[in-house]
Amino acid sequence: MLGAAVAWLTARVPPVLFLRAVLLLAMVSILLSLFDPGVAGVRRWVTLGPLRWNVAFLWLPAASVALAAAARDGLQWPWWTALIIQAALWFQPDASQATAFAASCISALFLTQPRRLAHLGVTLLFALIAASTWTRSDPLAPVPEVEGILHMAVAQSWAVATVCVVSLIAAAASPLLALRSASPLASSSGVTLSVYFFVCAAMPFFGAFPVPLTGMGMSPIIGFWLGIGALVAVCASPMHDPAPSGLR
Protein backbone atom coordinates (compact mmCIF):
# COMPACT_ATOMS: atom_id res chain seq x y z
CA MET A 1 0.00 0.00 0.00
CA LEU A 2 2.84 2.39 0.87
CA GLY A 3 4.63 1.66 -2.40
CA ALA A 4 1.42 2.25 -4.34
CA ALA A 5 0.85 5.52 -2.48
CA VAL A 6 4.35 6.73 -3.39
CA ALA A 7 3.85 5.72 -7.02
CA TRP A 8 0.47 7.51 -7.10
CA LEU A 9 1.96 10.67 -5.60
CA THR A 10 5.03 10.79 -7.80
CA ALA A 11 2.97 10.11 -10.93
CA ARG A 12 1.44 13.54 -10.31
CA VAL A 13 4.74 15.32 -9.71
CA PRO A 14 7.15 16.26 -12.49
CA PRO A 15 9.84 13.53 -12.53
CA VAL A 16 12.75 15.96 -12.18
CA LEU A 17 11.19 17.50 -9.06
CA PHE A 18 10.51 14.03 -7.66
CA LEU A 19 14.14 12.97 -8.13
CA ARG A 20 15.45 16.14 -6.55
CA ALA A 21 13.07 15.82 -3.62
CA VAL A 22 14.03 12.20 -2.89
CA LEU A 23 17.77 12.84 -3.04
CA LEU A 24 17.57 16.06 -1.06
CA LEU A 25 15.34 14.49 1.60
CA ALA A 26 17.77 11.59 1.93
CA MET A 27 20.72 13.95 2.24
CA VAL A 28 19.04 16.30 4.74
CA SER A 29 17.70 13.45 6.88
CA ILE A 30 21.05 11.70 7.12
CA LEU A 31 22.81 14.99 7.89
CA LEU A 32 20.24 15.67 10.63
CA SER A 33 21.08 12.31 12.20
CA LEU A 34 24.58 13.62 12.91
CA PHE A 35 23.01 16.13 15.33
CA ASP A 36 20.94 13.50 17.13
CA PRO A 37 22.32 12.56 20.59
CA GLY A 38 22.71 9.01 19.33
CA VAL A 39 23.95 6.07 21.41
CA ALA A 40 27.56 5.71 22.56
CA GLY A 41 28.74 8.15 19.89
CA VAL A 42 26.84 6.42 17.09
CA ARG A 43 24.31 8.66 15.30
CA ARG A 44 22.14 6.83 12.83
CA TRP A 45 18.70 7.99 13.84
CA VAL A 46 16.34 10.94 13.78
CA THR A 47 13.86 11.11 16.66
CA LEU A 48 10.29 12.12 15.86
CA GLY A 49 8.10 12.03 18.96
CA PRO A 50 8.26 8.54 20.50
CA LEU A 51 9.82 7.00 17.38
CA ARG A 52 13.46 6.79 16.32
CA TRP A 53 14.02 6.28 12.61
CA ASN A 54 17.11 4.82 11.03
CA VAL A 55 17.26 7.38 8.24
CA ALA A 56 19.67 5.44 6.04
CA PHE A 57 17.39 2.40 5.92
CA LEU A 58 14.44 4.71 5.43
CA TRP A 59 15.68 6.85 2.53
CA LEU A 60 18.55 5.10 0.74
CA PRO A 61 16.42 2.65 -1.30
CA ALA A 62 14.45 5.50 -2.90
CA ALA A 63 17.63 7.58 -3.18
CA SER A 64 19.33 4.75 -5.09
CA VAL A 65 16.46 4.69 -7.58
CA ALA A 66 16.49 8.46 -7.95
CA LEU A 67 20.27 8.56 -8.44
CA ALA A 68 20.20 5.99 -11.24
CA ALA A 69 17.32 7.74 -12.99
CA ALA A 70 18.88 11.20 -12.72
CA ALA A 71 22.32 9.92 -13.72
CA ARG A 72 20.82 8.31 -16.81
CA ASP A 73 19.60 11.76 -17.76
CA GLY A 74 23.19 13.03 -17.66
CA LEU A 75 22.80 15.26 -14.60
CA GLN A 76 25.73 16.16 -12.38
CA TRP A 77 24.09 17.32 -9.15
CA PRO A 78 22.90 13.83 -8.04
CA TRP A 79 26.50 12.65 -7.76
CA TRP A 80 27.43 15.51 -5.43
CA THR A 81 24.34 14.75 -3.34
CA ALA A 82 25.24 11.06 -3.22
CA LEU A 83 28.80 11.92 -2.18
CA ILE A 84 27.52 14.04 0.72
CA ILE A 85 25.27 11.15 1.79
CA GLN A 86 28.21 8.76 1.62
CA ALA A 87 30.34 11.09 3.75
CA ALA A 88 27.52 11.41 6.31
CA LEU A 89 27.34 7.61 6.56
CA TRP A 90 31.04 7.65 7.43
CA PHE A 91 30.42 10.15 10.20
CA GLN A 92 27.47 8.22 11.68
CA PRO A 93 29.27 5.66 11.32
CA ASP A 94 27.36 2.92 9.49
CA ALA A 95 29.59 0.50 7.60
CA SER A 96 26.65 -1.59 6.43
CA GLN A 97 24.77 1.27 4.81
CA ALA A 98 27.94 2.93 3.54
CA THR A 99 28.85 -0.30 1.74
CA ALA A 100 25.35 -0.87 0.35
CA PHE A 101 24.98 2.71 -0.85
CA ALA A 102 28.48 2.72 -2.39
CA ALA A 103 27.60 -0.48 -4.26
CA SER A 104 24.37 1.06 -5.57
CA CYS A 105 26.15 4.27 -6.61
CA ILE A 106 28.90 2.36 -8.42
CA SER A 107 26.25 0.24 -10.14
CA ALA A 108 24.43 3.38 -11.26
CA LEU A 109 27.70 4.80 -12.56
CA PHE A 110 28.52 1.77 -14.69
CA LEU A 111 24.96 1.38 -15.94
CA THR A 112 24.43 4.99 -16.96
CA GLN A 113 27.79 6.54 -17.83
CA PRO A 114 29.52 5.49 -21.07
CA ARG A 115 33.09 6.51 -20.29
CA ARG A 116 33.86 4.04 -17.55
CA LEU A 117 37.62 4.60 -17.37
CA ALA A 118 37.07 8.35 -17.11
CA HIS A 119 34.92 7.81 -14.02
CA LEU A 120 37.26 5.39 -12.26
CA GLY A 121 38.02 8.10 -9.73
CA VAL A 122 34.35 8.36 -8.74
CA THR A 123 34.20 4.60 -8.22
CA LEU A 124 37.34 4.60 -6.10
CA LEU A 125 36.11 7.54 -4.01
CA PHE A 126 32.85 5.85 -3.05
CA ALA A 127 34.61 2.53 -2.46
CA LEU A 128 37.33 4.09 -0.29
CA ILE A 129 34.82 5.96 1.89
CA ALA A 130 32.86 2.74 2.36
CA ALA A 131 36.00 0.76 3.17
CA SER A 132 37.24 3.33 5.66
CA THR A 133 33.87 3.28 7.45
CA TRP A 134 34.68 -0.29 8.50
CA THR A 135 37.64 1.06 10.50
CA ARG A 136 35.42 3.41 12.52
CA SER A 137 34.57 2.46 16.10
CA ASP A 138 31.08 1.00 16.56
CA PRO A 139 30.63 0.18 20.27
CA LEU A 140 26.95 -0.77 20.06
CA ALA A 141 26.21 -4.30 21.24
CA PRO A 142 24.08 -6.42 18.88
CA VAL A 143 20.40 -6.87 19.73
CA PRO A 144 19.13 -10.44 19.19
CA GLU A 145 15.85 -9.30 17.62
CA VAL A 146 17.68 -7.00 15.19
CA GLU A 147 21.17 -8.21 14.28
CA GLY A 148 20.73 -11.77 15.51
CA ILE A 149 17.28 -12.58 14.15
CA LEU A 150 18.59 -15.27 11.76
CA HIS A 151 20.39 -17.03 14.61
CA MET A 152 17.14 -16.96 16.57
CA ALA A 153 15.32 -18.39 13.55
CA VAL A 154 17.85 -21.22 13.25
CA ALA A 155 17.48 -21.97 16.96
CA GLN A 156 13.71 -22.11 16.53
CA SER A 157 13.54 -24.10 13.30
CA TRP A 158 15.64 -24.61 10.18
CA ALA A 159 12.44 -24.31 8.17
CA VAL A 160 11.78 -20.87 9.65
CA ALA A 161 15.37 -19.81 8.96
CA THR A 162 15.09 -21.06 5.38
CA VAL A 163 11.89 -19.08 4.83
CA CYS A 164 13.62 -15.96 6.20
CA VAL A 165 16.62 -16.30 3.89
CA VAL A 166 14.57 -17.18 0.80
CA SER A 167 12.23 -14.25 1.51
CA LEU A 168 15.19 -11.87 1.79
CA ILE A 169 16.62 -13.09 -1.51
CA ALA A 170 13.23 -12.77 -3.22
CA ALA A 171 12.73 -9.25 -1.86
CA ALA A 172 16.21 -8.18 -2.94
CA ALA A 173 15.68 -9.61 -6.42
CA SER A 174 12.19 -8.14 -6.91
CA PRO A 175 13.40 -4.81 -8.39
CA LEU A 176 14.95 -6.80 -11.26
CA LEU A 177 11.41 -7.17 -12.61
CA ALA A 178 11.98 -3.65 -13.92
CA LEU A 179 14.23 -5.24 -16.57
CA ARG A 180 11.03 -6.29 -18.31
CA SER A 181 10.21 -2.62 -18.84
CA ALA A 182 10.94 -1.14 -22.24
CA SER A 183 12.54 1.87 -20.60
CA PRO A 184 16.33 1.77 -20.02
CA LEU A 185 15.64 4.36 -17.31
CA ALA A 186 13.62 1.81 -15.35
CA SER A 187 16.10 -1.00 -16.00
CA SER A 188 19.09 0.84 -14.56
CA SER A 189 17.06 2.00 -11.55
CA GLY A 190 15.83 -1.54 -10.90
CA VAL A 191 19.31 -3.06 -11.02
CA THR A 192 20.70 -0.32 -8.78
CA LEU A 193 17.95 -0.86 -6.18
CA SER A 194 18.44 -4.63 -6.28
CA VAL A 195 22.18 -4.22 -5.70
CA TYR A 196 21.45 -2.06 -2.66
CA PHE A 197 19.02 -4.65 -1.24
CA PHE A 198 21.35 -7.59 -1.84
CA VAL A 199 24.29 -5.89 -0.12
CA CYS A 200 22.08 -4.91 2.84
CA ALA A 201 20.90 -8.52 3.15
CA ALA A 202 24.48 -9.83 3.00
CA MET A 203 25.97 -7.42 5.56
CA PRO A 204 24.80 -9.35 8.69
CA PHE A 205 27.06 -12.23 7.58
CA PHE A 206 30.09 -9.92 7.91
CA GLY A 207 29.34 -8.23 11.21
CA ALA A 208 26.75 -7.21 13.78
CA PHE A 209 24.48 -5.37 11.35
CA PRO A 210 20.66 -5.24 11.26
CA VAL A 211 18.96 -7.89 9.16
CA PRO A 212 16.59 -5.93 6.89
CA LEU A 213 12.88 -6.79 6.69
CA THR A 214 13.07 -9.87 8.96
CA GLY A 215 14.59 -8.14 12.00
CA MET A 216 12.79 -5.85 14.41
CA GLY A 217 12.42 -2.27 13.22
CA MET A 218 10.10 -0.43 10.88
CA SER A 219 12.68 1.73 9.07
CA PRO A 220 13.94 -1.03 6.71
CA ILE A 221 10.38 -2.14 5.92
CA ILE A 222 9.11 1.35 5.13
CA GLY A 223 12.34 2.11 3.25
CA PHE A 224 11.87 -1.03 1.14
CA TRP A 225 8.39 0.07 0.07
CA LEU A 226 9.51 3.64 -0.53
CA GLY A 227 12.19 2.25 -2.84
CA ILE A 228 9.69 0.01 -4.66
CA GLY A 229 7.24 2.88 -4.95
CA ALA A 230 9.94 5.13 -6.39
CA LEU A 231 10.88 2.40 -8.89
CA VAL A 232 7.26 1.97 -9.98
CA ALA A 233 7.00 5.73 -10.43
CA VAL A 234 10.17 5.80 -12.55
CA CYS A 235 8.87 2.89 -14.66
CA ALA A 236 5.62 4.76 -15.29
CA SER A 237 7.14 8.21 -15.75
CA PRO A 238 7.24 9.85 -19.20
CA MET A 239 10.84 10.99 -18.67
CA HIS A 240 12.87 11.03 -21.84
CA ASP A 241 15.92 8.82 -22.07
CA PRO A 242 18.65 10.64 -23.95
CA ALA A 243 21.99 9.04 -24.65
CA PRO A 244 24.10 9.30 -21.50
CA SER A 245 26.43 12.26 -21.76
CA GLY A 246 28.76 11.74 -18.82
CA LEU A 247 28.80 13.48 -15.46
CA ARG A 248 28.77 16.97 -17.00
C-alpha positions as CSV (number, residue, x, y, z in Angstrom):
1,M,0.0,0.0,0.0
2,L,2.8,2.4,0.9
3,G,4.6,1.7,-2.4
4,A,1.4,2.2,-4.3
5,A,0.9,5.5,-2.5
6,V,4.4,6.7,-3.4
7,A,3.8,5.7,-7.0
8,W,0.5,7.5,-7.1
9,L,2.0,10.7,-5.6
10,T,5.0,10.8,-7.8
11,A,3.0,10.1,-10.9
12,R,1.4,13.5,-10.3
13,V,4.7,15.3,-9.7
14,P,7.2,16.3,-12.5
15,P,9.8,13.5,-12.5
16,V,12.7,16.0,-12.2
17,L,11.2,17.5,-9.1
18,F,10.5,14.0,-7.7
19,L,14.1,13.0,-8.1
20,R,15.4,16.1,-6.5
21,A,13.1,15.8,-3.6
22,V,14.0,12.2,-2.9
23,L,17.8,12.8,-3.0
24,L,17.6,16.1,-1.1
25,L,15.3,14.5,1.6
26,A,17.8,11.6,1.9
27,M,20.7,13.9,2.2
28,V,19.0,16.3,4.7
29,S,17.7,13.4,6.9
30,I,21.1,11.7,7.1
31,L,22.8,15.0,7.9
32,L,20.2,15.7,10.6
33,S,21.1,12.3,12.2
34,L,24.6,13.6,12.9
35,F,23.0,16.1,15.3
36,D,20.9,13.5,17.1
37,P,22.3,12.6,20.6
38,G,22.7,9.0,19.3
39,V,23.9,6.1,21.4
40,A,27.6,5.7,22.6
41,G,28.7,8.1,19.9
42,V,26.8,6.4,17.1
43,R,24.3,8.7,15.3
44,R,22.1,6.8,12.8
45,W,18.7,8.0,13.8
46,V,16.3,10.9,13.8
47,T,13.9,11.1,16.7
48,L,10.3,12.1,15.9
49,G,8.1,12.0,19.0
50,P,8.3,8.5,20.5
51,L,9.8,7.0,17.4
52,R,13.5,6.8,16.3
53,W,14.0,6.3,12.6
54,N,17.1,4.8,11.0
55,V,17.3,7.4,8.2
56,A,19.7,5.4,6.0
57,F,17.4,2.4,5.9
58,L,14.4,4.7,5.4
59,W,15.7,6.9,2.5
60,L,18.6,5.1,0.7
61,P,16.4,2.6,-1.3
62,A,14.5,5.5,-2.9
63,A,17.6,7.6,-3.2
64,S,19.3,4.7,-5.1
65,V,16.5,4.7,-7.6
66,A,16.5,8.5,-7.9
67,L,20.3,8.6,-8.4
68,A,20.2,6.0,-11.2
69,A,17.3,7.7,-13.0
70,A,18.9,11.2,-12.7
71,A,22.3,9.9,-13.7
72,R,20.8,8.3,-16.8
73,D,19.6,11.8,-17.8
74,G,23.2,13.0,-17.7
75,L,22.8,15.3,-14.6
76,Q,25.7,16.2,-12.4
77,W,24.1,17.3,-9.2
78,P,22.9,13.8,-8.0
79,W,26.5,12.6,-7.8
80,W,27.4,15.5,-5.4
81,T,24.3,14.8,-3.3
82,A,25.2,11.1,-3.2
83,L,28.8,11.9,-2.2
84,I,27.5,14.0,0.7
85,I,25.3,11.2,1.8
86,Q,28.2,8.8,1.6
87,A,30.3,11.1,3.7
88,A,27.5,11.4,6.3
89,L,27.3,7.6,6.6
90,W,31.0,7.7,7.4
91,F,30.4,10.2,10.2
92,Q,27.5,8.2,11.7
93,P,29.3,5.7,11.3
94,D,27.4,2.9,9.5
95,A,29.6,0.5,7.6
96,S,26.6,-1.6,6.4
97,Q,24.8,1.3,4.8
98,A,27.9,2.9,3.5
99,T,28.9,-0.3,1.7
100,A,25.4,-0.9,0.4
101,F,25.0,2.7,-0.9
102,A,28.5,2.7,-2.4
103,A,27.6,-0.5,-4.3
104,S,24.4,1.1,-5.6
105,C,26.1,4.3,-6.6
106,I,28.9,2.4,-8.4
107,S,26.2,0.2,-10.1
108,A,24.4,3.4,-11.3
109,L,27.7,4.8,-12.6
110,F,28.5,1.8,-14.7
111,L,25.0,1.4,-15.9
112,T,24.4,5.0,-17.0
113,Q,27.8,6.5,-17.8
114,P,29.5,5.5,-21.1
115,R,33.1,6.5,-20.3
116,R,33.9,4.0,-17.6
117,L,37.6,4.6,-17.4
118,A,37.1,8.4,-17.1
119,H,34.9,7.8,-14.0
120,L,37.3,5.4,-12.3
121,G,38.0,8.1,-9.7
122,V,34.4,8.4,-8.7
123,T,34.2,4.6,-8.2
124,L,37.3,4.6,-6.1
125,L,36.1,7.5,-4.0
126,F,32.8,5.8,-3.0
127,A,34.6,2.5,-2.5
128,L,37.3,4.1,-0.3
129,I,34.8,6.0,1.9
130,A,32.9,2.7,2.4
131,A,36.0,0.8,3.2
132,S,37.2,3.3,5.7
133,T,33.9,3.3,7.4
134,W,34.7,-0.3,8.5
135,T,37.6,1.1,10.5
136,R,35.4,3.4,12.5
137,S,34.6,2.5,16.1
138,D,31.1,1.0,16.6
139,P,30.6,0.2,20.3
140,L,26.9,-0.8,20.1
141,A,26.2,-4.3,21.2
142,P,24.1,-6.4,18.9
143,V,20.4,-6.9,19.7
144,P,19.1,-10.4,19.2
145,E,15.8,-9.3,17.6
146,V,17.7,-7.0,15.2
147,E,21.2,-8.2,14.3
148,G,20.7,-11.8,15.5
149,I,17.3,-12.6,14.2
150,L,18.6,-15.3,11.8
151,H,20.4,-17.0,14.6
152,M,17.1,-17.0,16.6
153,A,15.3,-18.4,13.5
154,V,17.9,-21.2,13.3
155,A,17.5,-22.0,17.0
156,Q,13.7,-22.1,16.5
157,S,13.5,-24.1,13.3
158,W,15.6,-24.6,10.2
159,A,12.4,-24.3,8.2
160,V,11.8,-20.9,9.7
161,A,15.4,-19.8,9.0
162,T,15.1,-21.1,5.4
163,V,11.9,-19.1,4.8
164,C,13.6,-16.0,6.2
165,V,16.6,-16.3,3.9
166,V,14.6,-17.2,0.8
167,S,12.2,-14.2,1.5
168,L,15.2,-11.9,1.8
169,I,16.6,-13.1,-1.5
170,A,13.2,-12.8,-3.2
171,A,12.7,-9.2,-1.9
172,A,16.2,-8.2,-2.9
173,A,15.7,-9.6,-6.4
174,S,12.2,-8.1,-6.9
175,P,13.4,-4.8,-8.4
176,L,15.0,-6.8,-11.3
177,L,11.4,-7.2,-12.6
178,A,12.0,-3.7,-13.9
179,L,14.2,-5.2,-16.6
180,R,11.0,-6.3,-18.3
181,S,10.2,-2.6,-18.8
182,A,10.9,-1.1,-22.2
183,S,12.5,1.9,-20.6
184,P,16.3,1.8,-20.0
185,L,15.6,4.4,-17.3
186,A,13.6,1.8,-15.3
187,S,16.1,-1.0,-16.0
188,S,19.1,0.8,-14.6
189,S,17.1,2.0,-11.6
190,G,15.8,-1.5,-10.9
191,V,19.3,-3.1,-11.0
192,T,20.7,-0.3,-8.8
193,L,18.0,-0.9,-6.2
194,S,18.4,-4.6,-6.3
195,V,22.2,-4.2,-5.7
196,Y,21.4,-2.1,-2.7
197,F,19.0,-4.7,-1.2
198,F,21.4,-7.6,-1.8
199,V,24.3,-5.9,-0.1
200,C,22.1,-4.9,2.8
201,A,20.9,-8.5,3.1
202,A,24.5,-9.8,3.0
203,M,26.0,-7.4,5.6
204,P,24.8,-9.4,8.7
205,F,27.1,-12.2,7.6
206,F,30.1,-9.9,7.9
207,G,29.3,-8.2,11.2
208,A,26.7,-7.2,13.8
209,F,24.5,-5.4,11.3
210,P,20.7,-5.2,11.3
211,V,19.0,-7.9,9.2
212,P,16.6,-5.9,6.9
213,L,12.9,-6.8,6.7
214,T,13.1,-9.9,9.0
215,G,14.6,-8.1,12.0
216,M,12.8,-5.9,14.4
217,G,12.4,-2.3,13.2
218,M,10.1,-0.4,10.9
219,S,12.7,1.7,9.1
220,P,13.9,-1.0,6.7
221,I,10.4,-2.1,5.9
222,I,9.1,1.4,5.1
223,G,12.3,2.1,3.3
224,F,11.9,-1.0,1.1
225,W,8.4,0.1,0.1
226,L,9.5,3.6,-0.5
227,G,12.2,2.3,-2.8
228,I,9.7,0.0,-4.7
229,G,7.2,2.9,-5.0
230,A,9.9,5.1,-6.4
231,L,10.9,2.4,-8.9
232,V,7.3,2.0,-10.0
233,A,7.0,5.7,-10.4
234,V,10.2,5.8,-12.6
235,C,8.9,2.9,-14.7
236,A,5.6,4.8,-15.3
237,S,7.1,8.2,-15.8
238,P,7.2,9.8,-19.2
239,M,10.8,11.0,-18.7
240,H,12.9,11.0,-21.8
241,D,15.9,8.8,-22.1
242,P,18.6,10.6,-23.9
243,A,22.0,9.0,-24.7
244,P,24.1,9.3,-21.5
245,S,26.4,12.3,-21.8
246,G,28.8,11.7,-18.8
247,L,28.8,13.5,-15.5
248,R,28.8,17.0,-17.0
